[in-house]
Amino acid sequence: MTLGCLHAAREALDRVDTSDLPNRCHTKARTRLRNGIMQASEHCIVEQAAEPDLLEPAHGSRWDDLSVEESASTPANTTSLYL
C-alpha cells in the first residue's frame, strides 16, 4: 500500500510543470520533495525484498509500480537512502 501511495505522489509531482511554479524556491522544494519520495520508495523496495512473505504481492496491490531498475537507473541519478 505504501509503495503505491509513493508512486501516486511521484506521478502527481511529475505532472507539475516547473515553469508554472512562481519562483525558483518552489522549484527547488518540488525537486527535494520528489527526491524524498524516491528515497522512500527505494527504502520500501529494500524492506519488502528483505521480507520473504512480502515478495508475493496481493493482486492489484501495485507493489511493482516502482521497480529497483527505475529507482536506481544510473549511478549519476541515484541518491543515497541516508542523508
Backbone as XML, in Angstrom:
<?xml version="1.0"?>
<chain id="A" units="angstrom">
  <residue number="1" name="MET">
    <atom name="N" x="0.824" y="-1.195" z="0.000"/>
    <atom name="CA" x="0.000" y="0.000" z="0.000"/>
    <atom name="C" x="0.868" y="1.258" z="0.000"/>
  </residue>
  <residue number="2" name="THR">
    <atom name="N" x="1.888" y="1.274" z="0.836"/>
    <atom name="CA" x="2.740" y="2.457" z="0.934"/>
    <atom name="C" x="3.431" y="2.755" z="-0.383"/>
  </residue>
  <residue number="3" name="LEU">
    <atom name="N" x="3.961" y="1.726" z="-1.030"/>
    <atom name="CA" x="4.673" y="1.939" z="-2.284"/>
    <atom name="C" x="3.737" y="2.497" z="-3.353"/>
  </residue>
  <residue number="4" name="GLY">
    <atom name="N" x="2.514" y="2.023" z="-3.381"/>
    <atom name="CA" x="1.532" y="2.550" z="-4.332"/>
    <atom name="C" x="1.239" y="4.025" z="-4.094"/>
  </residue>
  <residue number="5" name="CYS">
    <atom name="N" x="1.154" y="4.406" z="-2.828"/>
    <atom name="CA" x="0.920" y="5.822" z="-2.482"/>
    <atom name="C" x="2.106" y="6.681" z="-2.901"/>
  </residue>
  <residue number="6" name="LEU">
    <atom name="N" x="3.310" y="6.176" z="-2.663"/>
    <atom name="CA" x="4.512" y="6.909" z="-3.068"/>
    <atom name="C" x="4.557" y="7.056" z="-4.585"/>
  </residue>
  <residue number="7" name="HIS">
    <atom name="N" x="4.173" y="6.002" z="-5.281"/>
    <atom name="CA" x="4.144" y="6.039" z="-6.743"/>
    <atom name="C" x="3.147" y="7.102" z="-7.224"/>
  </residue>
  <residue number="8" name="ALA">
    <atom name="N" x="1.977" y="7.141" z="-6.611"/>
    <atom name="CA" x="0.961" y="8.130" z="-6.993"/>
    <atom name="C" x="1.456" y="9.552" z="-6.721"/>
  </residue>
  <residue number="9" name="ALA">
    <atom name="N" x="2.133" y="9.743" z="-5.599"/>
    <atom name="CA" x="2.670" y="11.070" z="-5.269"/>
    <atom name="C" x="3.739" y="11.482" z="-6.275"/>
  </residue>
  <residue number="10" name="ARG">
    <atom name="N" x="4.606" y="10.535" z="-6.652"/>
    <atom name="CA" x="5.655" y="10.837" z="-7.635"/>
    <atom name="C" x="5.034" y="11.189" z="-8.976"/>
  </residue>
  <residue number="11" name="GLU">
    <atom name="N" x="4.019" y="10.437" z="-9.382"/>
    <atom name="CA" x="3.346" y="10.737" z="-10.649"/>
    <atom name="C" x="2.714" y="12.127" z="-10.625"/>
  </residue>
  <residue number="12" name="ALA">
    <atom name="N" x="2.107" y="12.483" z="-9.503"/>
    <atom name="CA" x="1.487" y="13.804" z="-9.384"/>
    <atom name="C" x="2.540" y="14.903" z="-9.497"/>
  </residue>
  <residue number="13" name="LEU">
    <atom name="N" x="3.678" y="14.716" z="-8.846"/>
    <atom name="CA" x="4.749" y="15.715" z="-8.943"/>
    <atom name="C" x="5.311" y="15.788" z="-10.355"/>
  </residue>
  <residue number="14" name="ASP">
    <atom name="N" x="5.375" y="14.651" z="-11.036"/>
    <atom name="CA" x="5.886" y="14.641" z="-12.406"/>
    <atom name="C" x="4.972" y="15.409" z="-13.358"/>
  </residue>
  <residue number="15" name="ARG">
    <atom name="N" x="3.707" y="15.526" z="-13.015"/>
    <atom name="CA" x="2.764" y="16.278" z="-13.862"/>
    <atom name="C" x="2.884" y="17.787" z="-13.664"/>
  </residue>
  <residue number="16" name="VAL">
    <atom name="N" x="3.593" y="18.220" z="-12.629"/>
    <atom name="CA" x="3.758" y="19.649" z="-12.362"/>
    <atom name="C" x="4.768" y="20.222" z="-13.351"/>
  </residue>
  <residue number="17" name="ASP">
    <atom name="N" x="4.358" y="21.240" z="-14.063"/>
    <atom name="CA" x="5.259" y="21.929" z="-14.986"/>
    <atom name="C" x="6.043" y="22.955" z="-14.172"/>
  </residue>
  <residue number="18" name="THR">
    <atom name="N" x="7.345" y="22.741" z="-14.050"/>
    <atom name="CA" x="8.156" y="23.625" z="-13.210"/>
    <atom name="C" x="8.148" y="25.064" z="-13.710"/>
  </residue>
  <residue number="19" name="SER">
    <atom name="N" x="7.877" y="25.270" z="-14.989"/>
    <atom name="CA" x="7.818" y="26.647" z="-15.495"/>
    <atom name="C" x="6.576" y="27.378" z="-14.971"/>
  </residue>
  <residue number="20" name="ASP">
    <atom name="N" x="5.592" y="26.633" z="-14.481"/>
    <atom name="CA" x="4.388" y="27.251" z="-13.911"/>
    <atom name="C" x="4.561" y="27.629" z="-12.445"/>
  </residue>
  <residue number="21" name="LEU">
    <atom name="N" x="5.623" y="27.160" z="-11.814"/>
    <atom name="CA" x="5.836" y="27.475" z="-10.399"/>
    <atom name="C" x="6.260" y="28.931" z="-10.260"/>
  </residue>
  <residue number="22" name="PRO">
    <atom name="N" x="5.832" y="29.598" z="-9.173"/>
    <atom name="CA" x="6.044" y="31.041" z="-9.046"/>
    <atom name="C" x="7.505" y="31.481" z="-8.964"/>
  </residue>
  <residue number="23" name="ASN">
    <atom name="N" x="8.368" y="30.664" z="-8.398"/>
    <atom name="CA" x="9.772" y="31.080" z="-8.313"/>
    <atom name="C" x="10.684" y="29.872" z="-8.128"/>
  </residue>
  <residue number="24" name="ARG">
    <atom name="N" x="11.975" y="30.155" z="-8.143"/>
    <atom name="CA" x="12.993" y="29.103" z="-8.041"/>
    <atom name="C" x="12.897" y="28.347" z="-6.718"/>
  </residue>
  <residue number="25" name="CYS">
    <atom name="N" x="12.495" y="29.016" z="-5.654"/>
    <atom name="CA" x="12.355" y="28.380" z="-4.346"/>
    <atom name="C" x="11.323" y="27.248" z="-4.410"/>
  </residue>
  <residue number="26" name="HIS">
    <atom name="N" x="10.221" y="27.485" z="-5.100"/>
    <atom name="CA" x="9.192" y="26.459" z="-5.248"/>
    <atom name="C" x="9.701" y="25.301" z="-6.104"/>
  </residue>
  <residue number="27" name="THR">
    <atom name="N" x="10.472" y="25.606" z="-7.123"/>
    <atom name="CA" x="11.041" y="24.568" z="-7.974"/>
    <atom name="C" x="11.995" y="23.690" z="-7.176"/>
  </residue>
  <residue number="28" name="LYS">
    <atom name="N" x="12.840" y="24.317" z="-6.353"/>
    <atom name="CA" x="13.764" y="23.547" z="-5.517"/>
    <atom name="C" x="13.004" y="22.685" z="-4.510"/>
  </residue>
  <residue number="29" name="ALA">
    <atom name="N" x="11.931" y="23.223" z="-3.943"/>
    <atom name="CA" x="11.126" y="22.464" z="-2.976"/>
    <atom name="C" x="10.491" y="21.252" z="-3.653"/>
  </residue>
  <residue number="30" name="ARG">
    <atom name="N" x="9.998" y="21.426" z="-4.880"/>
    <atom name="CA" x="9.420" y="20.310" z="-5.626"/>
    <atom name="C" x="10.470" y="19.240" z="-5.881"/>
  </residue>
  <residue number="31" name="THR">
    <atom name="N" x="11.667" y="19.656" z="-6.248"/>
    <atom name="CA" x="12.750" y="18.706" z="-6.504"/>
    <atom name="C" x="13.124" y="17.952" z="-5.236"/>
  </residue>
  <residue number="32" name="ARG">
    <atom name="N" x="13.234" y="18.667" z="-4.111"/>
    <atom name="CA" x="13.560" y="18.000" z="-2.844"/>
    <atom name="C" x="12.466" y="17.016" z="-2.443"/>
  </residue>
  <residue number="33" name="LEU">
    <atom name="N" x="11.224" y="17.398" z="-2.639"/>
    <atom name="CA" x="10.103" y="16.528" z="-2.303"/>
    <atom name="C" x="10.118" y="15.271" z="-3.169"/>
  </residue>
  <residue number="34" name="ARG">
    <atom name="N" x="10.350" y="15.437" z="-4.464"/>
    <atom name="CA" x="10.400" y="14.282" z="-5.367"/>
    <atom name="C" x="11.556" y="13.365" z="-4.994"/>
  </residue>
  <residue number="35" name="ASN">
    <atom name="N" x="12.717" y="13.938" z="-4.683"/>
    <atom name="CA" x="13.860" y="13.116" z="-4.275"/>
    <atom name="C" x="13.552" y="12.354" z="-2.991"/>
  </residue>
  <residue number="36" name="GLY">
    <atom name="N" x="12.867" y="12.994" z="-2.061"/>
    <atom name="CA" x="12.473" y="12.320" z="-0.824"/>
    <atom name="C" x="11.520" y="11.164" z="-1.089"/>
  </residue>
  <residue number="37" name="ILE">
    <atom name="N" x="10.590" y="11.366" z="-2.006"/>
    <atom name="CA" x="9.657" y="10.300" z="-2.377"/>
    <atom name="C" x="10.414" y="9.139" z="-3.009"/>
  </residue>
  <residue number="38" name="MET">
    <atom name="N" x="11.375" y="9.434" z="-3.863"/>
    <atom name="CA" x="12.162" y="8.370" z="-4.489"/>
    <atom name="C" x="12.982" y="7.611" z="-3.450"/>
  </residue>
  <residue number="39" name="GLN">
    <atom name="N" x="13.565" y="8.318" z="-2.487"/>
    <atom name="CA" x="14.325" y="7.652" z="-1.430"/>
    <atom name="C" x="13.416" y="6.761" z="-0.598"/>
  </residue>
  <residue number="40" name="ALA">
    <atom name="N" x="12.232" y="7.246" z="-0.282"/>
    <atom name="CA" x="11.278" y="6.444" z="0.488"/>
    <atom name="C" x="10.852" y="5.211" z="-0.310"/>
  </residue>
  <residue number="41" name="SER">
    <atom name="N" x="10.685" y="5.367" z="-1.611"/>
    <atom name="CA" x="10.327" y="4.237" z="-2.470"/>
    <atom name="C" x="11.433" y="3.191" z="-2.469"/>
  </residue>
  <residue number="42" name="GLU">
    <atom name="N" x="12.672" y="3.648" z="-2.604"/>
    <atom name="CA" x="13.810" y="2.728" z="-2.566"/>
    <atom name="C" x="13.851" y="1.990" z="-1.238"/>
  </residue>
  <residue number="43" name="HIS">
    <atom name="N" x="13.608" y="2.701" z="-0.160"/>
    <atom name="CA" x="13.619" y="2.100" z="1.172"/>
    <atom name="C" x="12.522" y="1.036" z="1.284"/>
  </residue>
  <residue number="44" name="CYS">
    <atom name="N" x="11.340" y="1.326" z="0.773"/>
    <atom name="CA" x="10.242" y="0.353" z="0.800"/>
    <atom name="C" x="10.592" y="-0.897" z="-0.001"/>
  </residue>
  <residue number="45" name="ILE">
    <atom name="N" x="11.194" y="-0.703" z="-1.166"/>
    <atom name="CA" x="11.575" y="-1.839" z="-2.005"/>
    <atom name="C" x="12.585" y="-2.709" z="-1.274"/>
  </residue>
  <residue number="46" name="VAL">
    <atom name="N" x="13.580" y="-2.084" z="-0.644"/>
    <atom name="CA" x="14.598" y="-2.831" z="0.097"/>
    <atom name="C" x="13.953" y="-3.594" z="1.250"/>
  </residue>
  <residue number="47" name="GLU">
    <atom name="N" x="13.074" y="-2.939" z="2.001"/>
    <atom name="CA" x="12.406" y="-3.601" z="3.129"/>
    <atom name="C" x="11.533" y="-4.754" z="2.655"/>
  </residue>
  <residue number="48" name="GLN">
    <atom name="N" x="10.808" y="-4.559" z="1.575"/>
    <atom name="CA" x="9.933" y="-5.616" z="1.076"/>
    <atom name="C" x="10.740" y="-6.786" z="0.535"/>
  </residue>
  <residue number="49" name="ALA">
    <atom name="N" x="11.870" y="-6.505" z="-0.090"/>
    <atom name="CA" x="12.714" y="-7.581" z="-0.600"/>
    <atom name="C" x="13.316" y="-8.397" z="0.540"/>
  </residue>
  <residue number="50" name="ALA">
    <atom name="N" x="13.501" y="-7.774" z="1.696"/>
    <atom name="CA" x="14.070" y="-8.467" z="2.848"/>
    <atom name="C" x="13.034" y="-9.333" z="3.567"/>
  </residue>
  <residue number="51" name="GLU">
    <atom name="N" x="11.765" y="-9.130" z="3.277"/>
    <atom name="CA" x="10.685" y="-9.897" z="3.906"/>
    <atom name="C" x="10.170" y="-10.925" z="2.906"/>
  </residue>
  <residue number="52" name="PRO">
    <atom name="N" x="10.500" y="-12.202" z="3.089"/>
    <atom name="CA" x="10.087" y="-13.223" z="2.113"/>
    <atom name="C" x="8.581" y="-13.267" z="1.875"/>
  </residue>
  <residue number="53" name="ASP">
    <atom name="N" x="7.781" y="-13.035" z="2.894"/>
    <atom name="CA" x="6.336" y="-13.093" z="2.707"/>
    <atom name="C" x="5.797" y="-11.895" z="1.932"/>
  </residue>
  <residue number="54" name="LEU">
    <atom name="N" x="6.595" y="-10.858" z="1.767"/>
    <atom name="CA" x="6.159" y="-9.690" z="1.006"/>
    <atom name="C" x="6.550" y="-9.773" z="-0.467"/>
  </residue>
  <residue number="55" name="LEU">
    <atom name="N" x="7.295" y="-10.800" z="-0.837"/>
    <atom name="CA" x="7.721" y="-10.922" z="-2.228"/>
    <atom name="C" x="6.574" y="-11.338" z="-3.145"/>
  </residue>
  <residue number="56" name="GLU">
    <atom name="N" x="5.514" y="-11.867" z="-2.592"/>
    <atom name="CA" x="4.338" y="-12.232" z="-3.371"/>
    <atom name="C" x="3.234" y="-11.225" z="-3.060"/>
  </residue>
  <residue number="57" name="PRO">
    <atom name="N" x="3.140" y="-10.144" z="-3.821"/>
    <atom name="CA" x="2.149" y="-9.107" z="-3.521"/>
    <atom name="C" x="0.728" y="-9.582" z="-3.796"/>
  </residue>
  <residue number="58" name="ALA">
    <atom name="N" x="-0.192" y="-8.992" z="-3.100"/>
    <atom name="CA" x="-1.603" y="-9.274" z="-3.347"/>
    <atom name="C" x="-1.979" y="-8.749" z="-4.724"/>
  </residue>
  <residue number="59" name="HIS">
    <atom name="N" x="-2.893" y="-9.421" z="-5.380"/>
    <atom name="CA" x="-3.340" y="-8.997" z="-6.700"/>
    <atom name="C" x="-3.867" y="-7.564" z="-6.631"/>
  </residue>
  <residue number="60" name="GLY">
    <atom name="N" x="-3.390" y="-6.722" z="-7.532"/>
    <atom name="CA" x="-3.851" y="-5.344" z="-7.588"/>
    <atom name="C" x="-3.216" y="-4.422" z="-6.566"/>
  </residue>
  <residue number="61" name="SER">
    <atom name="N" x="-2.150" y="-4.865" z="-5.903"/>
    <atom name="CA" x="-1.554" y="-4.039" z="-4.850"/>
    <atom name="C" x="-0.627" y="-2.967" z="-5.392"/>
  </residue>
  <residue number="62" name="ARG">
    <atom name="N" x="-0.290" y="-3.039" z="-6.681"/>
    <atom name="CA" x="0.608" y="-2.072" z="-7.327"/>
    <atom name="C" x="1.988" y="-2.097" z="-6.693"/>
  </residue>
  <residue number="63" name="TRP">
    <atom name="N" x="2.358" y="-3.235" z="-6.091"/>
    <atom name="CA" x="3.652" y="-3.395" z="-5.435"/>
    <atom name="C" x="4.791" y="-3.134" z="-6.406"/>
  </residue>
  <residue number="64" name="ASP">
    <atom name="N" x="4.611" y="-3.526" z="-7.664"/>
    <atom name="CA" x="5.696" y="-3.412" z="-8.635"/>
    <atom name="C" x="5.638" y="-2.120" z="-9.442"/>
  </residue>
  <residue number="65" name="ASP">
    <atom name="N" x="4.879" y="-1.127" z="-8.984"/>
    <atom name="CA" x="4.797" y="0.144" z="-9.708"/>
    <atom name="C" x="6.154" y="0.818" z="-9.836"/>
  </residue>
  <residue number="66" name="LEU">
    <atom name="N" x="6.949" y="0.733" z="-8.800"/>
    <atom name="CA" x="8.303" y="1.279" z="-8.850"/>
    <atom name="C" x="9.264" y="0.119" z="-8.756"/>
  </residue>
  <residue number="67" name="SER">
    <atom name="N" x="10.013" y="-0.097" z="-9.793"/>
    <atom name="CA" x="10.969" y="-1.190" z="-9.761"/>
    <atom name="C" x="12.316" y="-0.672" z="-9.296"/>
  </residue>
  <residue number="68" name="VAL">
    <atom name="N" x="13.164" y="-1.592" z="-8.900"/>
    <atom name="CA" x="14.516" y="-1.219" z="-8.494"/>
    <atom name="C" x="15.242" y="-0.587" z="-9.672"/>
  </residue>
  <residue number="69" name="GLU">
    <atom name="N" x="15.006" y="-1.109" z="-10.865"/>
    <atom name="CA" x="15.663" y="-0.565" z="-12.051"/>
    <atom name="C" x="15.253" y="0.882" z="-12.282"/>
  </residue>
  <residue number="70" name="GLU">
    <atom name="N" x="13.998" y="1.202" z="-12.039"/>
    <atom name="CA" x="13.523" y="2.570" z="-12.253"/>
    <atom name="C" x="14.099" y="3.516" z="-11.218"/>
  </residue>
  <residue number="71" name="SER">
    <atom name="N" x="14.148" y="3.081" z="-9.981"/>
    <atom name="CA" x="14.590" y="3.989" z="-8.927"/>
    <atom name="C" x="16.103" y="4.068" z="-8.827"/>
  </residue>
  <residue number="72" name="ALA">
    <atom name="N" x="16.820" y="3.182" z="-9.496"/>
    <atom name="CA" x="18.281" y="3.216" z="-9.468"/>
    <atom name="C" x="18.810" y="3.014" z="-10.879"/>
  </residue>
  <residue number="73" name="SER">
    <atom name="N" x="18.385" y="3.880" z="-11.788"/>
    <atom name="CA" x="18.689" y="3.679" z="-13.194"/>
    <atom name="C" x="20.162" y="3.862" z="-13.534"/>
  </residue>
  <residue number="74" name="THR">
    <atom name="N" x="20.777" y="4.920" z="-13.046"/>
    <atom name="CA" x="22.192" y="5.140" z="-13.316"/>
    <atom name="C" x="22.860" y="5.663" z="-12.061"/>
  </residue>
  <residue number="75" name="PRO">
    <atom name="N" x="24.164" y="5.393" z="-11.909"/>
    <atom name="CA" x="24.860" y="5.894" z="-10.717"/>
    <atom name="C" x="24.772" y="7.406" z="-10.565"/>
  </residue>
  <residue number="76" name="ALA">
    <atom name="N" x="24.757" y="8.143" z="-11.660"/>
    <atom name="CA" x="24.709" y="9.607" z="-11.580"/>
    <atom name="C" x="23.357" y="10.097" z="-11.068"/>
  </residue>
  <residue number="77" name="ASN">
    <atom name="N" x="22.304" y="9.319" z="-11.295"/>
    <atom name="CA" x="20.965" y="9.740" z="-10.894"/>
    <atom name="C" x="20.536" y="9.197" z="-9.545"/>
  </residue>
  <residue number="78" name="THR">
    <atom name="N" x="21.320" y="8.311" z="-8.975"/>
    <atom name="CA" x="20.897" y="7.706" z="-7.725"/>
    <atom name="C" x="21.230" y="8.605" z="-6.555"/>
  </residue>
  <residue number="79" name="THR">
    <atom name="N" x="20.437" y="8.462" z="-5.526"/>
    <atom name="CA" x="20.678" y="9.194" z="-4.292"/>
    <atom name="C" x="20.766" y="8.190" z="-3.169"/>
  </residue>
  <residue number="80" name="SER">
    <atom name="N" x="21.512" y="8.531" z="-2.180"/>
    <atom name="CA" x="21.666" y="7.647" z="-1.042"/>
    <atom name="C" x="20.381" y="7.610" z="-0.237"/>
  </residue>
  <residue number="81" name="LEU">
    <atom name="N" x="20.138" y="6.476" z="0.408"/>
    <atom name="CA" x="18.993" y="6.379" z="1.303"/>
    <atom name="C" x="19.221" y="7.193" z="2.558"/>
  </residue>
  <residue number="82" name="TYR">
    <atom name="N" x="20.464" y="7.495" z="2.832"/>
    <atom name="CA" x="20.812" y="8.222" z="4.048"/>
    <atom name="C" x="21.419" y="9.563" z="3.680"/>
  </residue>
  <residue number="83" name="LEU">
    <atom name="N" x="20.976" y="10.607" z="4.328"/>
    <atom name="CA" x="21.491" y="11.956" z="4.042"/>
    <atom name="C" x="22.621" y="12.296" z="4.963"/>
  </residue>
</chain>
